[in-house]
Amino acid sequence: MHPAASIIAFTVLSGLGYGLAAVLGLGLLDPAAIATKAAHILALGLIAGGLLSSTLHLGNPQRAWRAFSQWRSSWLSREGVLSVLAFVPLTVSAWLCVIEGRYLAPIGLAGSVLSLATVFCTSMIYASLKSVQAWHTRLTTACYLLFAAAGGALLGSALGIAGGGSAGLLLLLALVLLVAAWATKIAWLRHLDSLQPLSTPESATGLGAIGRVRLFERPHVTENYLTAEMGFRVVRKHAAKLRRLALLLGGLLPGALIFLVLAALMAGAEAGVAALLALVVAMFSHGVGMLTERWLFFAEARHTVMNYYGG
């Protein structure tokens, strides 16, 4: 499928924002520290930026409000409703930290739960689509949740150290979540590579009893919405290279840097400038890796409608 830049930005930015918000809701960082105050503002900024970028993919963004009305049946609508609800405890938590320098557990935990619930709904938008076989698996939801949590823990660790804290627990949590996220992603990729099409041109046209169906002529002379959005293809060798790049930048390099910082802290070293720089590099590397991973998530998916277009 066509990897739209707005959707990639939305899923990556909002995932990092909600992941950071969920971590902040646990109260593991000093609410009086300036870096923690900045973390709350950053989380809200990432979430808002991600949600706004998602509207760029709409044909009529002014009608986006109508998506909230279908929450009984639509995961997209549920995501929109929860994203608005989540802003309430997240904004209150940010106010308490930034203005009053304190943490209130009930509000913070409510923000964590709603943040993860919103990411869950985002993942289900894709995981619920039977027409895209690659996405229709529980591994899709697990990947979204684990990557959001891992990115949030990594951001929280860096900001915790920037605020003068050790952030040892968050570093350990970030490392565990990062390993779990990429282990799940590798399982997702193996699932993708082993898929056998449930829908074929023969089953789609109902002509399988006659024999093999091949396309004689395309349904449309020119490109249309379906061929533009659903007919994107990525060359296999390019996909393999991008997979390795995503794993290297999004998992291996950040994981190695987190491990080195954590080992130094456990050995008694102070969380100084070197540790902060290492985590900053880890954050940027993870961000680039996630953009690559999410691009592939869309580019490697095949919609069954392409059976009618020779795809």
C-alpha positions in Angstrom: 0.0 0.0 0.0 1.0 3.6 -0.5 3.1 4.8 2.5 1.6 8.3 3.0 4.0 10.6 4.8 1.2 12.1 6.9 0.1 8.7 8.3 3.7 7.7 8.9 4.3 10.9 10.8 1.0 10.4 12.7 1.8 6.9 13.9 5.4 7.6 14.8 4.9 10.9 16.5 1.7 10.0 18.4 3.2 6.7 19.4 6.3 8.4 20.9 4.1 11.0 22.5 1.6 8.6 24.1 4.5 6.3 25.1 6.2 9.2 26.9 2.9 10.3 28.5 2.4 6.7 29.8 5.8 6.7 31.3 5.3 10.1 32.9 2.0 8.9 34.4 3.9 6.3 36.4 5.6 9.0 38.4 9.1 7.7 38.0 10.6 11.1 37.3 11.0 14.0 39.7 8.1 16.4 39.1 10.1 19.3 40.4 12.8 18.9 37.8 12.8 21.3 34.8 13.5 18.3 32.5 10.3 16.6 33.7 8.3 19.7 33.1 9.8 19.8 29.6 8.9 16.1 29.2 5.2 16.8 29.8 5.2 19.6 27.3 7.1 17.4 24.8 4.6 14.6 25.2 1.6 16.8 24.5 3.4 18.4 21.6 4.2 15.0 20.0 0.6 13.8 20.5 -0.9 17.0 19.1 1.6 17.1 16.1 0.8 13.4 15.3 -2.9 13.9 15.5 -2.8 17.1 13.3 -0.6 15.3 10.7 -3.2 12.6 10.4 -5.7 15.1 9.0 -3.4 15.9 6.1 -4.3 12.5 4.6 -8.0 13.3 4.5 -9.8 14.4 1.4 -11.9 16.8 3.3 -10.2 17.6 6.7 -13.0 20.0 7.7 -15.2 16.9 8.0 -12.9 15.0 10.3 -15.2 15.7 13.3 -17.7 13.3 11.9 -15.4 10.4 12.7 -16.2 10.8 16.4 -19.8 9.7 15.7 -19.1 6.0 14.8 -17.4 4.9 18.0 -19.7 1.9 18.4 -18.3 0.2 15.3 -15.2 2.0 14.1 -11.7 1.7 15.6 -10.8 5.0 13.9 -13.7 6.7 15.7 -12.7 5.0 19.0 -9.2 6.3 18.6 -10.5 9.8 18.0 -12.7 9.7 21.1 -10.0 8.3 23.3 -7.4 10.7 22.0 -9.6 13.6 23.2 -10.4 11.9 26.5 -6.7 11.3 27.1 -5.9 15.0 26.8 -7.9 15.6 30.0 -5.7 13.7 32.5 -2.6 14.5 30.5 -3.2 18.2 30.5 -4.0 18.1 34.2 -0.8 16.1 34.9 1.2 18.6 32.9 -0.3 21.5 34.8 0.4 19.9 38.2 4.0 19.2 37.2 4.8 22.4 35.3 3.0 24.9 37.5 2.9 23.2 40.9 5.8 20.8 40.7 4.0 17.8 42.0 2.7 14.4 40.8 -0.8 13.1 41.5 -1.0 9.3 41.1 -4.7 8.9 40.2 -4.5 11.5 37.4 -1.1 10.2 36.2 -2.2 6.6 36.0 -5.4 7.5 34.3 -3.3 9.3 31.7 -1.1 6.3 31.2 -4.1 3.9 30.8 -5.8 6.2 28.3 -2.6 6.8 26.4 -2.0 3.1 25.9 -5.7 2.6 25.1 -5.4 5.2 22.3 -2.4 3.4 20.8 -4.3 0.2 21.0 -7.1 1.7 19.0 -4.7 3.0 16.5 -3.2 -0.5 16.0 -6.7 -2.0 15.7 -7.5 0.3 12.8 -5.0 -1.8 10.8 -5.2 -5.1 12.7 -8.9 -5.4 12.1 -8.7 -5.2 8.3 -9.1 -8.6 6.9 -8.6 -7.2 3.4 -4.9 -6.6 4.3 -3.7 -10.0 5.3 -0.3 -8.7 6.6 -1.9 -6.5 9.2 -4.6 -8.9 10.3 -2.8 -10.4 13.2 -2.4 -9.7 17.0 1.3 -9.1 16.4 0.4 -5.8 14.8 -1.2 -4.6 18.0 1.7 -5.9 20.1 4.2 -4.1 17.9 2.4 -0.7 18.1 2.1 -0.9 21.9 5.6 -2.1 22.5 7.2 0.4 20.2 5.3 3.2 21.8 6.2 2.1 25.3 9.9 1.6 24.3 10.2 5.0 22.7 8.5 6.6 25.6 10.8 4.9 28.1 13.8 6.0 26.0 12.7 9.6 25.9 11.9 9.5 29.6 15.3 8.1 30.4 17.1 10.8 28.5 15.0 13.6 30.1 15.4 12.0 33.5 19.2 12.1 33.2 19.0 15.7 31.8 17.1 16.6 35.0 19.9 15.4 37.2 18.4 12.0 38.1 19.8 8.6 37.5 16.8 7.1 35.6 18.3 3.7 36.1 14.9 2.0 36.3 13.6 3.7 33.2 16.8 2.7 31.3 16.3 -0.9 32.2 12.6 -0.6 31.3 13.5 1.0 27.9 16.0 -1.8 27.2 13.6 -4.6 28.0 10.8 -3.0 26.0 13.1 -2.3 23.0 14.2 -5.9 22.9 10.6 -7.1 23.3 9.4 -4.7 20.5 11.9 -5.9 18.0 11.5 -9.5 18.9 7.8 -9.1 18.2 8.5 -7.2 15.0 10.8 -9.9 13.7 8.0 -12.4 14.4 5.6 -10.1 12.5 8.0 -10.0 9.5 8.3 -13.8 9.5 4.5 -14.0 9.6 4.4 -11.7 6.6 6.9 -13.7 4.6 5.1 -16.9 5.3 1.7 -15.7 4.2 -0.3 -17.5 1.5 -2.9 -15.3 -0.1 -6.4 -16.0 1.2 -7.8 -14.2 -1.8 -6.6 -14.8 -5.4 -7.8 -13.5 -8.8 -9.6 -16.9 -9.1 -11.5 -16.5 -5.8 -12.1 -12.8 -6.3 -13.7 -13.2 -9.7 -15.4 -16.5 -8.9 -13.9 -18.0 -12.0 -11.5 -20.4 -10.3 -13.5 -23.5 -11.4 -12.7 -22.7 -15.0 -9.0 -22.4 -14.5 -6.2 -19.9 -13.8 -7.4 -16.3 -14.1 -5.1 -13.7 -15.7 -5.6 -10.0 -16.3 -6.5 -9.3 -20.0 -7.0 -5.6 -19.5 -7.0 -3.2 -16.6 -10.4 -2.0 -15.3 -9.2 1.6 -15.8 -7.1 3.2 -18.5 -5.7 5.8 -16.1 -4.7 5.7 -12.5 -7.4 6.0 -9.9 -7.6 6.2 -6.1 -7.4 2.4 -5.7 -4.3 2.0 -7.8 -2.6 5.0 -6.2 -3.4 4.0 -2.6 -3.5 0.2 -2.7 -1.2 -0.6 -5.7 2.2 0.6 -4.3 5.0 -2.0 -4.6 8.4 -2.0 -3.0 11.2 -4.1 -4.6 12.1 -7.1 -2.5 15.8 -6.4 -2.4 15.1 -2.8 -1.3 12.7 -4.0 1.4 15.3 -6.3 2.7 17.8 -3.5 3.0 15.3 -1.2 4.7 14.4 -3.9 7.1 18.0 -4.2 8.2 18.4 -0.4 8.4 15.3 -0.2 10.6 16.6 -2.9 12.9 20.0 -1.3 13.1 18.8 2.3 13.7 15.6 1.5 15.6 16.8 -1.3 17.7 20.5 -2.4 17.8 22.2 1.0 18.0 19.8 2.5 20.6 19.8 -0.8 22.6 23.6 -0.9 22.6 23.8 2.8 23.8 21.2 2.2 26.5 23.1 -0.9 27.7 26.4 1.0 27.9 24.8 3.9 29.9 23.0 1.4 32.2 26.2 -0.6 32.7 28.2 2.6 33.5 25.5 3.7 36.1 25.5 0.3 37.7 29.3 0.4 37.9 29.0 3.6 40.0 29.6 6.2 37.3 27.6 9.5 37.5 25.0 10.2 34.9 26.9 13.0 33.2 27.1 14.7 29.8 28.5 11.6 28.2 25.5 9.5 29.2 23.1 12.2 28.1 24.7 12.5 24.7 24.6 8.8 24.3 20.9 8.8 25.0 20.3 11.7 22.7 22.0 9.8 19.9 19.9 6.7 20.8 16.7 8.8 20.6 17.4 10.2 17.2 18.6 6.8 15.9 15.4 5.2 17.2 13.2 7.9 15.6 14.8 7.3 12.2 14.5 3.6 12.6 10.8 3.9 13.5 10.1 6.1 10.5 11.7 3.4 8.3 9.9 0.6 10.1 6.5 2.3 9.7 7.2 3.1 6.0 7.8 -0.6 5.4 4.7 -1.5 7.4 2.6 0.2 4.8 4.8 -0.4 1.7 4.9 -4.2 2.2 1.2 -4.6 2.8 -1.0 -5.9 0.0 -4.7 -5.1 -0.3 -6.9 -7.8 -1.8 -8.5 -5.3 -4.1 -5.4 -5.5 -6.2 -6.6 -8.9 -7.4 -8.7 -6.9 -9.9 -5.7 -4.9 -11.1 -3.3 -7.7 -11.6 -1.4 -7.0 -8.3 
